[in-house]
Amino acid sequence: MATLQDITEQLQKAVGADSGLGKTLKFDFKGDGFIFVDGGSVTNEDKPADCTIVISKDDFESMAEGKLDPTMAFMQGKLKINGDMSVAMKLQPILAKARG
């Protein structure tokens, strides 16, 4: 099981110099920490973001590995999106890159 630091580093590599999201994004891992993405910056800060995705770290890992479909996770209530949903829709290529 990946640590918050492992996930943060994977996302930093996937995001590179610019996330291409055009807005800020935060993952809230329900008590297991945060990942904040702003342009090319990926940190563990808990700051206000245009879009916040609330998901357990385990479910995020399954989604990043391609084992959990983001749409199904959303429909099953495993993933909640607060704010600008269009930002979340642009995540797929970043998650695919994070998979490697």
Secondary structure, DSSP 4 states (H G I P E B T S, - for coil): ---HHHHHHHHHHHHTT--S-SS-EEEE-TTS-EEEEETTEEE------SEEEEE-HHHHHHHHTTSS-HHHHHHTTSEEEEE-HHHHHT-HHHHHHHH-
